[in-house]
């Protein structure tokens, strides 16, 4: 059965295409999906849980990107999985196309799904409704991550304590200027001391 879904994102088409080319981004946004191992060469192992009414099926398998065109913004994915709790299987070929839409981008998903087991009892109408709901949740998460962006985990560093200011050396106390009267007394005292010394000196005997 072929199921088509589409949604719009208020972002540049190239940015949306690059985001959806990362399998980790898609797995993080797709409800019930989990990426368990990167096998390399655009192949991934994972599991997905699908609930249709009272019936829940969990599939585990491998998905591989088999076509990719960055210019046309298209990609083709093949997925093959088995029900981990039953004998059912699921195979899908999903084609994605991203085109400009006004100031944003339009994402079209066309999925050719072949399913067996307990989910096979539901017709195309019910499966299309379930697919639409899941793609709606995918679209909401993609918009949230692309349009709003995840807040960066920025650690707010505490400001380093300011270095203590260098010690300020106190200016040496300068001797107060000598007054003129004190200078005169100092000079006179020196002259009198020298004159007294001469008087005390013994005179030579002739």
MDTraj code that builds the backbone (N, CA, C; nanometers):
import mdtraj as md
import numpy as np

residues = "UNK UNK UNK UNK UNK UNK UNK UNK UNK UNK UNK UNK UNK UNK UNK UNK UNK UNK UNK UNK UNK UNK UNK UNK UNK UNK UNK UNK UNK UNK UNK UNK UNK UNK UNK UNK UNK UNK UNK UNK UNK UNK UNK UNK UNK UNK UNK UNK UNK UNK UNK UNK UNK UNK UNK UNK UNK UNK UNK UNK UNK UNK UNK UNK UNK UNK UNK UNK UNK UNK UNK UNK UNK UNK UNK UNK UNK UNK UNK UNK UNK UNK UNK UNK UNK UNK UNK UNK UNK UNK UNK UNK UNK UNK UNK UNK UNK UNK UNK UNK UNK UNK UNK UNK UNK UNK UNK UNK UNK UNK UNK UNK UNK UNK UNK UNK UNK UNK UNK UNK UNK UNK UNK UNK UNK UNK UNK UNK UNK UNK UNK UNK UNK UNK UNK UNK UNK UNK UNK UNK UNK UNK UNK UNK UNK UNK UNK UNK UNK UNK UNK UNK UNK UNK UNK UNK UNK UNK UNK UNK UNK UNK UNK UNK UNK UNK UNK UNK UNK UNK UNK UNK UNK UNK UNK UNK UNK UNK UNK UNK UNK UNK UNK UNK UNK UNK UNK UNK UNK UNK UNK UNK UNK UNK UNK UNK UNK UNK UNK UNK UNK UNK UNK UNK UNK UNK".split()
xyz = np.array([
    [0.0844, -0.1198, 0.0000],
    [0.0000, 0.0000, 0.0000],
    [0.0871, 0.1236, 0.0000],
    [0.0440, 0.2248, -0.0753],
    [0.1179, 0.3501, -0.0852],
    [0.0524, 0.4546, 0.0047],
    [0.1305, 0.5122, 0.0934],
    [0.0805, 0.6131, 0.1866],
    [0.1641, 0.7395, 0.1681],
    [0.0972, 0.8521, 0.1464],
    [0.1664, 0.9784, 0.1255],
    [0.1320, 1.0758, 0.2373],
    [0.2326, 1.1451, 0.2820],
    [0.2158, 1.2478, 0.3850],
    [0.3060, 1.3657, 0.3506],
    [0.2716, 1.4805, 0.4036],
    [0.3552, 1.5981, 0.3807],
    [0.3418, 1.6933, 0.4995],
    [0.4422, 1.7771, 0.5153],
    [0.4378, 1.8813, 0.6190],
    [0.5324, 1.9926, 0.5794],
    [0.5130, 2.1087, 0.6401],
    [0.5947, 2.2254, 0.6091],
    [0.6775, 2.2670, 0.7300],
    [0.7934, 2.3239, 0.6986],
    [0.8850, 2.3728, 0.8020],
    [0.9284, 2.5136, 0.7630],
    [0.9245, 2.6045, 0.8571],
    [0.9645, 2.7429, 0.8309],
    [1.1161, 2.7552, 0.8382],
    [1.1832, 2.6967, 0.7377],
    [1.3288, 2.7014, 0.7319],
    [1.3716, 2.6819, 0.5879],
    [1.4974, 2.7116, 0.5605],
    [1.5505, 2.6968, 0.4259],
    [1.5429, 2.5504, 0.3820],
    [1.4981, 2.5217, 0.2579],
    [1.4852, 2.3826, 0.2125],
    [1.6144, 2.3022, 0.2226],
    [1.7275, 2.3652, 0.1917],
    [1.8550, 2.2942, 0.2015],
    [1.8852, 2.2559, 0.3457],
    [1.8526, 2.3456, 0.4386],
    [1.8755, 2.3157, 0.5801],
    [1.7863, 2.1992, 0.6249],
    [1.6606, 2.1997, 0.5815],
    [1.5685, 2.0919, 0.6176],
    [1.6169, 1.9594, 0.5588],
    [1.6615, 1.9639, 0.4336],
    [1.7094, 1.8407, 0.3694],
    [1.8309, 1.7848, 0.4435],
    [1.9262, 1.8716, 0.4781],
    [2.0448, 1.8250, 0.5509],
    [2.0057, 1.7653, 0.6855],
    [1.9099, 1.8272, 0.7529],
    [1.8667, 1.7755, 0.8831],
    [1.8079, 1.6361, 0.8699],
    [1.7240, 1.6160, 0.7676],
    [1.6576, 1.4870, 0.7503],
    [1.7491, 1.3801, 0.6926],
    [1.8677, 1.4183, 0.6436],
    [1.9632, 1.3197, 0.5951],
    [2.0411, 1.2542, 0.7086],
    [2.0314, 1.3097, 0.8269],
    [2.0986, 1.2524, 0.9434],
    [2.0030, 1.1527, 1.0093],
    [2.0386, 1.0251, 1.0041],
    [1.9501, 0.9218, 1.0595],
    [1.9269, 0.9398, 1.2082],
    [2.0246, 0.9948, 1.2776],
    [2.0081, 1.0168, 1.4214],
    [1.9011, 1.1232, 1.4471],
    [1.8969, 1.2255, 1.3623],
    [1.7930, 1.3285, 1.3758],
    [1.6542, 1.2693, 1.3515],
    [1.6416, 1.1893, 1.2470],
    [1.5108, 1.1302, 1.2140],
    [1.4651, 1.0366, 1.3244],
    [1.5556, 0.9513, 1.3743],
    [1.5189, 0.8577, 1.4804],
    [1.4773, 0.9315, 1.6070],
    [1.5436, 1.0443, 1.6340],
    [1.5091, 1.1210, 1.7540],
    [1.3727, 1.1880, 1.7412],
    [1.3288, 1.2150, 1.6174],
    [1.2017, 1.2839, 1.5960],
    [1.0860, 1.1894, 1.5652],
    [1.1158, 1.0704, 1.5164],
    [1.0094, 0.9784, 1.4759],
    [0.9545, 0.9060, 1.5976],
    [0.8230, 0.9118, 1.6212],
    [0.7658, 0.8487, 1.7408],
    [0.7815, 0.6970, 1.7394],
    [0.8299, 0.6422, 1.8496],
    [0.8441, 0.4982, 1.8629],
    [0.9679, 0.4400, 1.7993],
    [1.0539, 0.5238, 1.7394],
    [1.1722, 0.4731, 1.6705],
    [1.2963, 0.4862, 1.7578],
    [1.3873, 0.3913, 1.7378],
    [1.5136, 0.3934, 1.8118],
    [1.6235, 0.3394, 1.7219],
    [1.7307, 0.4157, 1.7100],
    [1.8457, 0.3732, 1.6314],
    [1.9418, 0.2994, 1.7242],
    [1.9690, 0.1718, 1.6934],
    [2.0510, 0.0911, 1.7837],
    [2.1948, 0.0758, 1.7375],
    [2.2191, 0.0848, 1.6064],
    [2.3567, 0.0655, 1.5589],
    [2.3738, 0.1282, 1.4209],
    [2.4878, 0.1942, 1.4021],
    [2.5245, 0.2477, 1.2716],
    [2.6120, 0.1429, 1.2032],
    [2.5619, 0.0811, 1.0963],
    [2.6331, -0.0261, 1.0284],
    [2.7288, 0.0243, 0.9220],
    [2.7284, 0.1548, 0.8977],
    [2.8128, 0.2111, 0.7941],
    [2.7489, 0.2001, 0.6576],
    [2.8045, 0.2745, 0.5615],
    [2.7548, 0.2713, 0.4234],
    [2.6056, 0.3045, 0.4173],
    [2.5652, 0.4043, 0.4972],
    [2.4255, 0.4507, 0.4998],
    [2.3274, 0.3427, 0.5437],
    [2.3744, 0.2463, 0.6220],
    [2.2873, 0.1402, 0.6745],
    [2.2796, 0.1515, 0.8258],
    [2.1583, 0.1273, 0.8777],
    [2.1370, 0.1434, 1.0206],
    [2.0472, 0.0313, 1.0717],
    [2.0768, -0.0119, 1.1932],
    [1.9918, -0.1103, 1.2589],
    [1.9116, -0.0392, 1.3669],
    [1.7842, -0.0761, 1.3771],
    [1.7000, -0.0097, 1.4759],
    [1.5700, -0.0830, 1.4972],
    [1.4830, -0.0191, 1.5721],
    [1.3510, -0.0783, 1.5973],
    [1.2478, 0.0339, 1.6048],
    [1.1250, -0.0044, 1.5776],
    [1.0149, 0.0908, 1.5794],
    [0.8904, 0.0214, 1.6330],
    [0.8160, 0.0942, 1.7133],
    [0.6928, 0.0399, 1.7722],
    [0.5741, 0.1134, 1.7106],
    [0.4779, 0.0372, 1.6637],
    [0.3590, 0.0940, 1.5995],
    [0.2350, 0.0437, 1.6725],
    [0.1450, 0.1360, 1.7049],
    [0.0212, 0.1011, 1.7747],
    [-0.0975, 0.1377, 1.6867],
    [-0.1800, 0.0391, 1.6575],
    [-0.3013, 0.0597, 1.5782],
    [-0.4187, 0.0114, 1.6626],
    [-0.4940, 0.1057, 1.7181],
    [-0.6034, 0.0692, 1.8076],
    [-0.5499, -0.0063, 1.9276],
    [-0.6054, -0.1254, 1.9556],
    [-0.5588, -0.2031, 2.0706],
    [-0.4366, -0.2886, 2.0397],
    [-0.3927, -0.2891, 1.9130],
    [-0.2835, -0.3773, 1.8711],
    [-0.1530, -0.2978, 1.8632],
    [-0.0476, -0.3542, 1.9230],
    [0.0853, -0.2922, 1.9188],
    [0.1838, -0.3921, 1.8616],
    [0.2633, -0.3459, 1.7674],
    [0.3654, -0.4302, 1.7070],
    [0.4998, -0.3596, 1.7172],
    [0.6038, -0.4367, 1.7495],
    [0.7395, -0.3817, 1.7591],
    [0.8259, -0.4517, 1.6550],
    [0.8835, -0.3727, 1.5642],
    [0.9640, -0.4298, 1.4569],
    [1.1113, -0.3951, 1.4781],
    [1.1965, -0.4904, 1.4484],
    [1.3408, -0.4699, 1.4543],
    [1.3999, -0.5105, 1.3205],
    [1.4856, -0.4247, 1.2668],
    [1.5410, -0.4566, 1.1358],
    [1.6470, -0.3580, 1.0936],
    [1.6659, -0.3489, 0.9611],
    [1.7723, -0.2667, 0.9036],
    [1.7116, -0.1722, 0.8009],
    [1.7600, -0.0486, 0.8021],
    [1.7183, 0.0508, 0.7032],
    [1.8431, 0.1009, 0.6314],
    [1.8300, 0.1245, 0.5031],
    [1.9447, 0.1685, 0.4227],
    [1.9005, 0.2761, 0.3239],
    [1.9795, 0.3827, 0.3167],
    [1.9551, 0.4876, 0.2168],
    [2.0169, 0.4399, 0.0864],
    [1.9344, 0.4185, -0.0148],
    [1.9833, 0.3630, -0.1421],
    [1.9968, 0.4688, -0.2503],
    [1.9313, 0.5826, -0.2328],
    [1.9439, 0.6917, -0.3302],
    [1.9486, 0.8239, -0.2539],
    [2.0287, 0.9156, -0.3109],
    [2.0397, 1.0468, -0.2470],
    [2.0758, 1.1487, -0.3554],
    [2.0012, 1.2576, -0.3619],
    [2.0277, 1.3630, -0.4599],
    [2.0156, 1.4973, -0.3873],
    [2.1307, 1.5560, -0.3536],
    [2.1299, 1.6818, -0.2774],
    [2.0781, 1.7979, -0.3611],
    [2.0982, 1.7929, -0.4934],
    [2.0514, 1.9027, -0.5797],
    [1.8991, 1.9034, -0.5865],
    [1.8400, 1.7863, -0.6076],
    [1.6937, 1.7753, -0.6138],
    [1.6317, 1.7628, -0.4753],
    [1.7152, 1.7473, -0.3745],
    [1.6706, 1.7294, -0.2346],
    [1.5775, 1.6080, -0.2214],
    [1.6227, 1.4960, -0.2727],
    [1.5445, 1.3732, -0.2627],
    [1.6316, 1.2626, -0.2023],
    [1.5655, 1.1637, -0.1425],
    [1.6345, 1.0478, -0.0873],
    [1.5364, 0.9313, -0.0836],
    [1.5903, 0.8108, -0.0994],
    [1.5086, 0.6894, -0.0976],
    [1.5651, 0.5964, 0.0089],
    [1.4767, 0.5454, 0.0938],
    [1.5141, 0.4575, 0.2034],
    [1.4415, 0.3243, 0.1913],
    [1.5164, 0.2164, 0.2072],
    [1.4568, 0.0820, 0.2112],
    [1.4687, 0.0290, 0.3531],
    [1.3597, -0.0248, 0.4057],
    [1.3590, -0.0790, 0.5416],
    [1.2959, -0.2170, 0.5413],
    [1.3535, -0.3056, 0.6234],
    [1.3039, -0.4436, 0.6319],
    [1.3134, -0.4869, 0.7773],
    [1.1996, -0.5264, 0.8379],
    [1.2015, -0.5630, 0.9784],
    [1.1083, -0.6778, 1.0102],
    [1.1285, -0.7346, 1.1290],
    [1.0449, -0.8439, 1.1774],
    [0.9860, -0.8067, 1.3128],
    [0.8656, -0.8554, 1.3359],
    [0.7989, -0.8325, 1.4638],
    [0.8751, -0.9101, 1.5720],
    [0.9218, -0.8389, 1.6734],
    [1.0006, -0.9044, 1.7785],
    [0.9163, -0.9942, 1.8678],
    [0.7830, -0.9804, 1.8616],
    [0.6953, -1.0616, 1.9470],
    [0.5961, -1.1446, 1.8671],
    [0.6287, -1.1685, 1.7430],
    [0.5375, -1.2466, 1.6592],
    [0.6044, -1.2855, 1.5304],
    [0.5237, -1.3273, 1.4332],
    [0.5767, -1.3724, 1.3045],
    [0.5567, -1.2697, 1.1941],
    [0.5111, -1.1514, 1.2298],
    [0.4839, -1.0505, 1.1287],
    [0.6116, -0.9875, 1.0751],
    [0.6011, -0.9342, 0.9543],
    [0.7130, -0.8653, 0.8906],
    [0.6633, -0.7330, 0.8322],
    [0.7585, -0.6452, 0.8071],
    [0.7241, -0.5174, 0.7452],
    [0.8372, -0.4764, 0.6524],
    [0.8000, -0.4350, 0.5330],
    [0.8958, -0.3835, 0.4362],
    [0.8442, -0.2493, 0.3854],
    [0.9353, -0.1577, 0.3681],
    [0.8924, -0.0247, 0.3244],
    [0.9967, 0.0372, 0.2325],
    [0.9466, 0.1087, 0.1341],
    [1.0314, 0.1928, 0.0494],
    [0.9786, 0.3351, 0.0646],
    [1.0575, 0.4172, 0.1297],
    [1.0139, 0.5542, 0.1593],
    [1.0938, 0.6525, 0.0748],
    [1.0221, 0.7366, 0.0033],
    [1.0851, 0.8392, -0.0798],
    [1.0539, 0.9765, -0.0196],
    [1.1589, 1.0538, 0.0027],
    [1.1424, 1.1868, 0.0616],
    [1.1828, 1.2929, -0.0405],
    [1.1074, 1.4001, -0.0448],
    [1.1386, 1.5114, -0.1336],
    [1.1140, 1.6419, -0.0578],
    [1.2110, 1.7324, -0.0643],
    [1.1995, 1.8628, 0.0020],
    [1.1973, 1.9700, -0.1056],
    [1.0954, 2.0524, -0.1053],
    [1.0821, 2.1590, -0.2052],
    [1.0555, 2.2916, -0.1352],
    [1.0879, 2.4035, -0.2026],
    [1.0571, 2.5346, -0.1438],
    [0.9069, 2.5533, -0.1330],
    [0.8668, 2.6226, -0.0261],
    [0.7250, 2.6545, -0.0053],
    [0.7183, 2.7912, 0.0615],
    [0.6994, 2.8956, -0.0214],
    [0.6993, 3.0310, 0.0346],
    [0.8363, 3.0628, 0.0925],
    [0.8370, 3.1030, 0.2202],
    [0.9635, 3.1333, 0.2874],
    [1.0224, 3.0111, 0.3570],
    [0.9585, 2.8950, 0.3408],
    [1.0053, 2.7750, 0.4099],
    [1.0217, 2.6580, 0.3159],
    [0.9944, 2.5382, 0.3680],
    [1.0137, 2.4161, 0.2913],
    [0.8952, 2.3228, 0.3103],
    [0.8665, 2.2451, 0.2061],
    [0.7624, 2.1438, 0.2112],
    [0.8279, 2.0060, 0.1982],
    [0.7959, 1.9178, 0.2915],
    [0.8529, 1.7828, 0.2927],
    [0.7429, 1.6845, 0.2549],
    [0.7674, 1.6049, 0.1504],
    [0.6718, 1.5040, 0.1038],
    [0.7320, 1.3665, 0.1283],
    [0.6566, 1.2800, 0.1951],
    [0.6984, 1.1432, 0.2222],
    [0.6004, 1.0479, 0.1538],
    [0.6525, 0.9646, 0.0656],
    [0.5715, 0.8628, -0.0020],
    [0.6255, 0.7268, 0.0396],
    [0.5431, 0.6477, 0.1093],
    [0.5875, 0.5193, 0.1635],
    [0.5076, 0.4058, 0.1009],
    [0.5810, 0.3162, 0.0354],
    [0.5199, 0.1957, -0.0207],
    [0.5417, 0.0857, 0.0831],
    [0.4340, 0.0483, 0.1549],
    [0.4438, -0.0403, 0.2704],
    [0.3831, -0.1772, 0.2416],
    [0.4604, -0.2813, 0.2758],
    [0.4113, -0.4193, 0.2690],
    [0.4223, -0.4781, 0.4083],
    [0.3093, -0.5233, 0.4632],
    [0.3079, -0.5667, 0.6026],
    [0.2326, -0.6980, 0.6171],
    [0.2787, -0.7815, 0.7104],
    [0.2117, -0.9084, 0.7388],
    [0.2044, -0.9258, 0.8895],
    [0.1217, -1.0191, 0.9330],
    [0.1063, -1.0400, 1.0757],
    [-0.0183, -0.9717, 1.1284],
    [-0.0175, -0.9403, 1.2566],
    [-0.1384, -0.8885, 1.3196],
    [-0.1799, -0.7510, 1.2696],
    [-0.0870, -0.6712, 1.2175],
    [-0.1260, -0.5404, 1.1654],
    [-0.1869, -0.5499, 1.0254],
    [-0.1677, -0.6639, 0.9603],
    [-0.2204, -0.6788, 0.8241],
    [-0.3722, -0.6822, 0.8215],
    [-0.4361, -0.7041, 0.9371],
    [-0.5824, -0.7099, 0.9405],
    [-0.6473, -0.5732, 0.9197],
    [-0.5671, -0.4694, 0.9389],
    [-0.6231, -0.3347, 0.9234],
    [-0.6084, -0.2905, 0.7784],
    [-0.7069, -0.2247, 0.7281],
    [-0.7061, -0.1792, 0.5901],
    [-0.6192, -0.0567, 0.5695],
    [-0.6140, -0.0156, 0.4430],
    [-0.5307, 0.0978, 0.4062],
    [-0.5766, 0.2255, 0.4746],
    [-0.7089, 0.2411, 0.4912],
    [-0.7609, 0.3645, 0.5519],
    [-0.7104, 0.3834, 0.6940],
    [-0.7163, 0.2750, 0.7730],
    [-0.6718, 0.2852, 0.9124],
    [-0.5203, 0.3051, 0.9174],
    [-0.4471, 0.2322, 0.8346],
    [-0.3019, 0.2473, 0.8331],
    [-0.2612, 0.3874, 0.7886],
    [-0.3369, 0.4439, 0.6950],
    [-0.3063, 0.5803, 0.6506],
    [-0.3301, 0.6801, 0.7638],
    [-0.4367, 0.6568, 0.8420],
    [-0.4625, 0.7451, 0.9559],
    [-0.3506, 0.7367, 1.0593],
    [-0.3058, 0.6144, 1.0865],
    [-0.1962, 0.5958, 1.1834],
    [-0.0678, 0.6592, 1.1302],
    [-0.0414, 0.6393, 1.0021],
    [0.0772, 0.6978, 0.9416],
    [0.0727, 0.8507, 0.9480],
    [-0.0465, 0.9055, 0.9196],
    [-0.0606, 1.0506, 0.9265],
    [-0.0341, 1.1049, 1.0657],
    [-0.0822, 1.0331, 1.1667],
    [-0.0589, 1.0768, 1.3047],
    [0.0892, 1.0721, 1.3394],
    [0.1574, 0.9646, 1.2987],
    [0.2989, 0.9514, 1.3292],
    [0.3818, 1.0575, 1.2561],
    [0.3478, 1.0833, 1.1301],
    [0.4200, 1.1863, 1.0548],
    [0.3911, 1.3241, 1.1142],
    [0.2691, 1.3431, 1.1650],
    [0.2374, 1.4697, 1.2309],
    [0.3255, 1.4935, 1.3527],
    [0.3481, 1.3883, 1.4309],
    [0.4371, 1.4010, 1.5464],
    [0.5811, 1.4248, 1.5005],
    [0.6207, 1.3538, 1.3938],
    [0.7540, 1.3753, 1.3375],
    [0.7715, 1.5203, 1.2945],
    [0.6706, 1.5729, 1.2240],
    [0.6789, 1.7108, 1.1760],
    [0.6917, 1.8092, 1.2913],
    [0.6147, 1.7879, 1.3978],
    [0.6195, 1.8790, 1.5117],
    [0.7586, 1.8819, 1.5750],
    [0.8197, 1.7650, 1.5855],
    [0.9525, 1.7579, 1.6471],
    [1.0594, 1.8162, 1.5551],
    [1.0451, 1.7925, 1.4242],
    [1.1402, 1.8500, 1.3290],
    [1.1316, 2.0021, 1.3327],
    [1.0090, 2.0548, 1.3328],
    [0.9924, 2.2003, 1.3392],
    [1.0545, 2.2567, 1.4663],
    [1.0303, 2.1879, 1.5761],
    [1.0825, 2.2368, 1.7046],
    [1.2345, 2.2445, 1.7024],
    [1.2979, 2.1428, 1.6460],
    [1.4432, 2.1388, 1.6471],
    [1.5050, 2.2320, 1.5445],
    [1.4384, 2.2494, 1.4294],
    [1.4946, 2.3347, 1.3250],
    [1.4559, 2.4811, 1.3451],
    [1.3265, 2.5064, 1.3672],
    [1.2801, 2.6442, 1.3760],
    [1.3244, 2.7112, 1.5055],
    [1.3082, 2.6411, 1.6177],
    [1.3442, 2.7009, 1.7455],
    [1.4894, 2.6744, 1.7799],
    [1.5380, 2.5589, 1.7444],
    [1.6757, 2.5258, 1.7759],
    [1.6889, 2.4805, 1.9192],
    [1.7722, 2.3810, 1.9433],
    [1.7961, 2.3328, 2.0790],
    [1.8839, 2.4316, 2.1515],
    [1.8501, 2.4666, 2.2797],
    [1.9342, 2.5615, 2.3528],
    [2.0716, 2.5034, 2.3763],
    [2.1701, 2.5860, 2.3521],
    [2.3069, 2.5402, 2.3740],
    [2.3373, 2.5319, 2.5204],
    [2.4091, 2.4219, 2.5514],
    [2.4456, 2.4044, 2.6913],
    [2.5710, 2.4855, 2.7195],
    [2.5501, 2.6072, 2.7492],
    [2.6630, 2.6950, 2.7761],
    [2.6812, 2.7072, 2.9252],
    [2.7983, 2.6699, 2.9691],
    [2.8274, 2.6810, 3.1112],
    [2.8658, 2.8251, 3.1418],
    [2.7950, 2.8797, 3.2338],
    [2.8228, 3.0173, 3.2710],
    [2.9367, 3.0174, 3.3712],
    [3.0496, 3.0623, 3.3257],
    [3.1663, 3.0639, 3.4136],
    [3.1556, 3.1775, 3.5127],
    [3.1879, 3.1464, 3.6373],
    [3.1861, 3.2508, 3.7374],
    [3.3047, 3.3430, 3.7142],
    [3.2850, 3.4707, 3.7282],
    [3.3959, 3.5621, 3.7047],
    [3.5085, 3.5359, 3.8036],
    [3.6303, 3.5384, 3.7509],
    [3.7453, 3.5155, 3.8371],
    [3.7573, 3.6299, 3.9353],
    [3.7945, 3.5988, 4.0581],
    [3.8075, 3.7063, 4.1561],
    [3.9123, 3.8061, 4.1121],
    [3.8801, 3.9302, 4.1305],
    [3.9709, 4.0358, 4.0892],
    [4.0983, 4.0297, 4.1716],
    [4.2098, 4.0493, 4.1021],
    [4.3376, 4.0467, 4.1727],
    [4.3441, 4.1644, 4.2693],
    [4.3991, 4.1405, 4.3881],
    [4.4077, 4.2512, 4.4843],
    [4.4958, 4.3615, 4.4298],
    [4.4605, 4.4844, 4.4548],
    [4.5417, 4.5955, 4.4039],
    [4.6802, 4.5919, 4.4664],
    [4.7812, 4.6313, 4.3901],
    [4.9168, 4.6306, 4.4446],
    [4.9255, 4.7239, 4.5655],
    [5.0064, 4.6810, 4.6619],
    [5.0175, 4.7657, 4.7827],
    [5.0707, 4.9029, 4.7472],
    [5.0083, 5.0008, 4.8032],
    [5.0482, 5.1395, 4.7776],
    [5.1513, 5.1801, 4.8823],
    [5.2700, 5.2066, 4.8340],
    [5.3746, 5.2484, 4.9280],
    [5.3473, 5.3889, 4.9765],
    [5.3559, 5.4022, 5.1059],
    [5.3298, 5.5329, 5.1629],
    [5.4468, 5.6263, 5.1339],
    [5.4189, 5.7434, 5.0927],
    [5.5289, 5.8366, 5.0646],
    [5.6044, 5.8680, 5.1929],
    [5.7345, 5.8744, 5.1753],
    [5.8166, 5.9074, 5.2905],
    [5.7840, 6.0493, 5.3394],
    [5.7822, 6.0581, 5.4701],
    [5.7532, 6.1901, 5.5274],
    [5.8720, 6.2812, 5.5046],
    [5.8488, 6.3861, 5.4340],
    [5.9556, 6.4812, 5.4074],
    [5.9744, 6.5739, 5.5278],
    [6.1023, 6.6023, 5.5535],
    [6.1315, 6.6951, 5.6644],
    [6.0738, 6.8312, 5.6316],
    [6.0118, 6.8903, 5.7269],
    [5.9560, 7.0234, 5.7011],
    [6.0668, 7.1219, 5.6671],
    [6.0421, 7.2155, 5.5794],
    [6.1457, 7.3119, 5.5405],
    [6.1939, 7.3933, 5.6630],
    [6.3261, 7.4172, 5.6639],
    [6.3862, 7.4913, 5.7766],
    [6.3580, 7.6399, 5.7597],
    [6.3153, 7.6959, 5.8679],
    [6.2863, 7.8404, 5.8651],
    [6.4163, 7.9210, 5.8599],
    [6.4076, 8.0442, 5.8139],
    [6.5274, 8.1292, 5.7998],
    [6.5930, 8.1574, 5.9342],
    [6.5110, 8.1785, 6.0373],
    [6.5682, 8.2096, 6.1702],
    [6.6446, 8.0899, 6.2252],
    [6.5904, 7.9682, 6.1985],
    [6.6593, 7.8481, 6.2458],
    [6.7891, 7.8277, 6.1696],
    [6.7897, 7.8610, 6.0400],
    [6.9119, 7.8492, 5.9612],
    [7.0202, 7.9434, 6.0135],
    [6.9820, 8.0653, 6.0475],
    [7.0799, 8.1635, 6.1003],
    [7.1381, 8.1140, 6.2318],
    [7.0481, 8.0605, 6.3187],
    [7.0988, 8.0129, 6.4469],
    [7.1932, 7.8953, 6.4268],
    [7.1621, 7.8075, 6.3274],
    [7.2466, 7.6909, 6.3033],
    [7.3859, 7.7348, 6.2559],
    [7.3911, 7.8362, 6.1676],
    [7.5205, 7.8858, 6.1166],
    [7.6005, 7.9534, 6.2277],
    [7.5304, 8.0358, 6.3065],
    [7.6003, 8.1062, 6.4155],
    [7.6530, 8.0068, 6.5178],
    [7.5752, 7.9041, 6.5473],
    [7.6195, 7.8051, 6.6442],
    [7.7443, 7.7355, 6.5950],
    [7.7509, 7.7065, 6.4657],
    [7.8704, 7.6423, 6.4107],
    [7.9917, 7.7327, 6.4204],
    [7.9737, 7.8624, 6.3953],
    [8.0853, 7.9572, 6.4013],
    [8.1353, 7.9719, 6.5443],
    [8.0422, 7.9803, 6.6393],
    [8.0824, 7.9951, 6.7790],
    [8.1549, 7.8712, 6.8272],
    [8.1097, 7.7516, 6.7807],
    [8.1758, 7.6288, 6.8252],
    [8.3184, 7.6225, 6.7723],
    [8.3406, 7.6651, 6.6488],
    [8.4754, 7.6638, 6.5939],
    [8.5645, 7.7679, 6.6654],
    [8.5087, 7.8859, 6.6984],
    [8.5861, 7.9902, 6.7662],
    [8.6257, 7.9459, 6.9061],
    [8.5336, 7.8766, 6.9768],
    [8.5642, 7.8272, 7.1109],
    [8.6714, 7.7203, 7.1046],
    [8.6670, 7.6377, 7.0006],
    [8.7675, 7.5325, 6.9869],
    [8.9059, 7.5922, 6.9684],
    [8.9154, 7.7026, 6.8969],
    [9.0440, 7.7673, 6.8781],
    [9.0973, 7.8247, 7.0099],
    [9.0081, 7.8798, 7.0920],
    [9.0518, 7.9366, 7.2191],
    [9.1016, 7.8279, 7.3124],
    [9.0378, 7.7084, 7.3035],
    [9.0796, 7.6014, 7.3936],
    [9.2083, 7.5339, 7.3479],
    [9.2435, 7.5508, 7.2242],
    [9.3631, 7.4845, 7.1730],
    [9.4857, 7.5465, 7.2381],
    [9.5894, 7.4678, 7.2863],
    [9.7088, 7.5227, 7.3499],
    [9.7930, 7.6023, 7.2499],
    [9.8486, 7.7119, 7.2988],
    [9.9322, 7.7958, 7.2124],
    [10.0730, 7.7386, 7.2106],
    [10.1412, 7.7461, 7.0983],
    [10.2800, 7.6961, 7.0929],
    [10.3725, 7.7799, 7.1774],
    [10.4695, 7.7152, 7.2480],
    [10.5642, 7.7880, 7.3333],
    [10.6785, 7.8367, 7.2472],
    [10.7114, 7.9625, 7.2578],
    [10.8204, 8.0228, 7.1822],
    [10.9499, 8.0132, 7.2603],
])
top = md.Topology()
chain = top.add_chain()
for i, resn in enumerate(residues, 1):
    res = top.add_residue(resn, chain, resSeq=i)
    for name in ("N", "CA", "C"):
        top.add_atom(name, md.element.get_by_symbol(name[0]), res)
traj = md.Trajectory(xyz[None], top)
